[in-house]
Amino acid sequence: MKNSTGHDIADALGPLLRPSTRTRLHAQLTEGLGKGVDDLTYPVLSGLARSSACSAAGLGREIGLDRTTVTRRADRLEQAGLLQRQPDPADGRATLLALTEQGHNIVSVTRQRLAAGIESSLATWPPADAQAFAHQLRRFVDEGPFAERH
């Protein structure tokens, strides 16, 4: 029996969804960026950049880690000057995690590294193919099974 397009796409996505793939990518993106920045703390940095200030529990839900793990990793990032804790204006007993200016700068560097790596991997593609792929991938993410509404 011939595989469907859905099977072909699912097979292609498999390696991208593996935790080991993310860990390897995060290690590459954070290499040499200093104390506290590594494959373990990168998801916290990246998650905060996407969601702005939030609680450890809220961030944990966003990045797929429990609150305790987020708190430990946030401690390392705070010691490195990349993250700060601030009072939650909605609940004086609660604390929010937020990136510092230095934390935003580190996220910017990792995003530039990621974009450069992607562009390098597409260097042999005709530019129109690379642009079409980017457009179709965005459409798939926005409308497909990974969309927020699912």
N, C-alpha and C positions, 0 to 999 in steps of 0.2 A: 504494500500500500504506500502511495506517495504521501510524503509529509505535506501538511498544509502550510500556508504562509505563517499562520499563528505558531505552528510548531517550529518553523525555521527561525522566527524572531525570538521565541522563548529559548531555543538552543543558543542563539547568539548572545542573548542577555545573561545566560547562566553564569559565565565567568565574571561579568561585571557585578553581579549581585553577591558573589562569594565574599564572606568576611575577610578571607586571606587576601583577596584582590584589593579591597579597601585599605587594609592594613599596609600592604606594600605601597600603594599609591600615597597614603598619608605619610609614610616614612620618606618617600622621595620628595614630597612637597615641603617637608619640614626640615630636611637635612641642612645642618649648619646654621639654623636660625636661633640658636642660643638656648640657654637654660629654660627648662620648663616646656619647650615646644618639641613635641614628638608625635608619633602616630597615635598615642593614647590621648593626648590633650588636644590634638587637632580637631576632633569632632566637637569639643566644647567651644573652641574658638570659632569654628565655622558656624555652628548652631547659633551662637550669640550674635554673630554678624548678620544672620538671616532673620532673627527674631527680636533683636534688641534686648534690653534689660528684661530678665525674667527670673523666676525662682528656680532653684536646683531641680525641683520636682517637675516643673513645667518644661525646662530644658531637657530633662531626662526623657520625657514623653516624646519630645521632638526628635531627639537623636538616638533613641532606643537604648538608653542606659537607665539604671535605677538611680534614685536621688543620692544615695550614699556614694556611688561611684562618681557621679557628677561632682559632688562636694569634694571628694579627695583630689580629683583632677583640677577643680577650680582652685583649691589650696595651692597647688603647684604653680598655676598660672598667676595667681595673686602674688606669690612670692617672687615671681619673675617680672612683676610689674605690668602684666598684660591684661589683667582683670581686676575689677574692684567690686566690693560689696557695698550696697547702698540700701538705706531703709526703704521699705515698700510704702509708698504714700497711701495706699489703700488699706494697709494693715501694719501698724507700728511695730508689731511683734515679728513681722516677717522681713526677710532680706532678699534683695534682688541681686543677681549677678549681671555685670555690665563690662564691656570691653573698655579698656583705657585707650588713649590715642595710640600708644605703642602697640596695643593689641590689634587695633584696626590696621595699623601699618603692617603687622605680621600677616594678617589675613590678606591684605592687598598683595603682598609678595607671593603668598601661596597661590592666589588666584592667577597672578601673572605667570607663575611657573606652570600651572595647570594649562592655561591657554596656550603658552608656548609649546608645551609638550603635545597638545592636541594638534596645533598647527604644523608642528614638525612631522607628526605621523600622517598628516594629510598632504604633505609637500609634493608627493608624487601624483596626487589626484589632479585631474583637470579642475581649475577653479570653479567652474559651473557645477561640477559634481559635488565638490565640497560644500558649496553654498546650498545646493539642493538638499544634501544630507542634513545640514544644520537646520534648514527650514522644516524638513519632514520629521526630524527627531524632536524638535520643539513641538510640532503638532501632535506627535505621538504622546509626548509627556503631558501635554495640556489636555488631550482628549481621550487618551488610552487608559489602561487599567491602573496606572500610577497617579492619575489625576486626583486631586483633593476630594472630589465628589464621590470617588469610589471608596 
